[in-house]
Each structure stands twice: as structure tokens, then as C-alpha cells.
Amino acid sequence: MALIVVIAATVAFAATIQATMGFGFALVAVPIIAVADDPKVAVVAITAIGVPMTLWNTIRWRAHLRVGAMTTVVGASLIGMPIGALILARAPDPALTFAIGIVVLGLTAWLWRGLQLPPGPRTEIAAGIASGALGTSTGTNGPPLVIAFQATGMERDAFRATLAGCFFVQGVVALFLFWAGGLLTRDVGVAFVVGVPAIVAGTLGGKRLSTRLHGRAFRVAVLTLLGLSGALAIVGAFTS
């Protein structure tokens, strides 16, 4: 029962961040659930739970979708996704939890410093490959895409819409790979059933917050939470 409460609360909170920022769902949810339950369950379940959310966001923001950038990134991610799925299936749980923590901390530091890459197809292709591999191995496919789309100077609505479209397609492909690898287990199903209502509540809350919260203070708060979730995963890897 306690685990169900943790999953529901974590998913609701992470969905609030996602609906407000356009990204951050997996970065918040995966490390916490990896420590509370199991890293493989965390990655697969959060991917599954995220599919209906990202579909809804894609439909909601479809008028702002940058189809060209989305096509480039998603196409490139197909190179990295099978590699990540293989790592997820074969890596020991403590090593996987540690890797999730390191990836989240590293990508959070990059976002915090606001480092920029040169815009263009090469950046989008590299980000797509990295996003695919990270998504199916650690559940953290967002930051490479955030970095790539920030480099293009996308305005907020196009940024959120294009991210949502990429996340949806990647999520569907990832679930097929997880099914092929025997990773769609009963525990994943339980987490999905618990998580979907929580994600609805979090998304509605985030929709309201997104019209009220702006500025540097909010960004700092979110990135601080991401850093703490990454640190939690690292500690959990050594105490599990």
C-alpha cells in the first residue's frame, strides 16, 4: 500500500512539472520510483504512463508543432533506442539506479548552466540518438531534446508542442521494445493503473500553474528538485 501511495504522489507531482515546463516528468519520477521499487519497473512504467499524457499534450498544442524538427529527432532516436533497451534488460539493478542518478544530475547541471549547442540538423540528429538511448535505458529522454530545441530559439508554445510530439512517438516505440524484451511485467501494469489517474490530476494542476508561475525563481526551484531526485537515486543505489 505504501508503494502505491509513493507511485501515485510521485507521478502526480512529476506530471505537474511536465505540464508547467513542457518536460521533467521522467526526470522527477524515475529516480524516486527506482529507489522505492525497482529501476526497470520505474523506467518501463513511467514510459507507459507518459504515453497518454504526451498524446494529450500533442493534441492540445498541435497548432504549434514543428513537424520538421520532430521528424528529424524521432528518426535519429530510432538508432539509439534499441541500444538503450538492451542496456535496461541486462544491467544489474544497483548499477542501473546509479546510472539513472548520474544521468539526471549531469543533465540537470547542463540545463542549470544554460549551455547552448549550435543549431542545425547535426545537433538535432545527435540529440535524437542520445534521447533514444537514454529514454529506453534510464527513462530520461527529455534533456537532449530540450538542449537541441533551445539551440534553435523555439518560442515556448512550439517548444512544448514539439517536445510532446517527440515524447509520444518515442514512448510508443519504447513500449514495443520493452514488450519484445519481456519487460512489460505485472508490476509495471500495477504502476500504470495507479499512475494514470495521478497523471490526470497532476496535469490539470500543472495547467493552472503554467498560467501563474514564470521567471527565474520557478526555474531554479524545478532544477533543484531534479537535482535532489538524481541524488536520491545515487544514494539508493548504494543502500539497496
N, C-alpha and C positions, 0 to 999 in steps of 0.2 A: 504493500500500500504506500509506504513512504517513497519508494522509487517512482511510482505512478505520479505522486504529487510533485516530485522533483522534475520529472519529464514535462508535466503539464505547465508548471510555473516557468521552467526554462524556455520552453517553446513559445509561450505567450510573451515573455519578455523579449526574446530574440525577434519575434515577429513584429513587435512594436518598433524595435530598432530598424528592422528591414523596411517597414512601411514609411518610416520617417526619413531615413537616409538613402534608401534605394539599395542598400547592401548591408551585410553584417549579420544576417540570420545564422548562417553556419558558423561564422567566427565566434559568436557568443555561445551557441547551443552545443556544438560538437565537443569542445573541451570539457564542459561541465558534465554532459551525459557520458562521455568517455570515462570519466573518473567515477561517476555514480553507478554506471552499469558496465559497459564493455565498449572498447573503441570501435570494433567492427559494427556492432549494433548501432552505435552513435552515428557513424558515417552513413550507413545504409538507411537508417530510419530518418535522419534529418534530410537526406536527399529525397526520400519518398514523400515526407511531409511537405517539403518545399515545392513539389511539382504543382499541386493545386494552387498554392499561393502565387507562384510565379506566373502561372497561366492567367489567373485573375488579374494580376498587375499588368501583364502584357496586353490583355484585352482592354483594361481600363485606360492605359496610356498609349494605345496603338496609334493614335494620330501623330505621336511624336517619335515613333520608332524609326531608327536609321537602319534600313534593311541592308545596305551595302556593308556597313561595319559589322553588323550582326552575322551576315553570311560569311565574311572573311574569318571572323573569330571562331564561330562554331565549326566551320570546315577544318580549321587548323587544330581545334581541340580534339577532333576525332583521332589525331595522331597520338596524343598523349593519354587519352582516356583508357585504352586497353592496358597500357603500362601501369598506370595508377591502380587499376582494378587487380592486376596481378600482385602488386605490392600489398594491397589490402588483404588479399586472400592468404598470403604466405607469411607476412610479417608477424612476429610474436606480439602479443597484446601490449606488454610494457614498452617495447620499442616503438610500437605504433602510437601509443598515448604520448610518449616523449616527443616523437616526431610531430604530432599534432600541435603540441605546446610550442615547440621551436618555430614551426611554420607560422603559427598565429602571432607569436611575439615578433618575429622578423618582419612579417608583412605589416603589422601594426606600427612598428618603428618606421618603416618606409613611408606609410601614409602620414604618420605624425610629422615627419620631417618635410613632407610635401615635395619629395624628389620627383623630377619630371624626366620622361623619356622623349626623344624626338618623335613627332607624329609621322604617320605613314604606314604603308602596308607591312613593312618589316616588323614594326613594333606590334601591330595587331596580330600578325601571324605568330610571333614569339609569345605574346600574351595568351593567345588561344591554346598553343601547345602546353604552356605552363599551367594554364587554368584547367585544361582537361586532365593532366596528370595529377595535379593537386586535388581536384574535385573528387576523383574516384579513389584516391589513396587516403586523403585526410579530410575530405568534405569541404575544403576551403578554396573553392574555385573563384571566389569573387575578387580578391585584391589584384591579381594580374590584369583583370579586365578593367577594374577601377583605374589603375595606373595608365593603361593604354587609352581609355576613353578620356581621362583627364588631359592627356597629352594633346588630344585633338581639339580641346577647348569646347566640348559639348556643353550646351546650356542644360540646366537642371532637369527639365522635363524629358528631353531627348536622352540624357544620361540615364535616368531611371528606367525609361521605357526600353532602351536598347539592352541594358543590363538584365531586365526582367525577361526579355525575349531569349537572350543567350542562356540564362539560368534554366528556363523552361526546357529548351531543346536539349541542353546538356543533361538535365535531370532525367529526361525520358531515356536517353541513350545509356546513361549510367545505370538506371534500373534494369535495363536489358542485360548489361554486362554483369551486374550483381546476380541476376537470375541465372545466367549462364555459369557463374562461378559458385552457385549454391549458397549465396549469402542472404537470400530472402528467407529468413528463418521465422519461427513463431514469435520470438522476442521482438523482431522487427515489426511484425504485424501488430503486436500489442502496443508498441510505442507509437505506431502510426494511428491506431484507433484513439489513443489518448491524445496524441498531438494535434490531430486535425481540428477538433473543437477549440483547443487552446490557440491555434494559429489564427482562427477566425477572430477570437476575442482580441488577440494582440494586434492583428491587422487593423481592426476597427479603432482600437486605441491609438495606434500609430498614425492613422489617417487624421485623427483630430489633432494630435500633437504636431504633425507636419505643418499645420497652418499657424501654429503658435510659436514654435521653437526655431530660432535661427541664430546664426552667429558663432563666434569662436568658442564661447563657453560650452555650448552644446556639443560641438565637435570634440573638444577636449574631454568632456565627460564620457562620450561614447568610446573614444580611443583608449581612455583609461580603463574602462570596463573590458574592452577587448584584451588589453594587456594583462589584466588580472585573470581573465579566463584562460589565457595561454599559460600564465604562471601556475595556475591551479592544475592544469594538465601535466606540467613538468613535475610538480610535487607529487601528484597522483601516480605518475609512472614509477617513482622511487619508493612509494609506500604501498603499492599494490602487491 
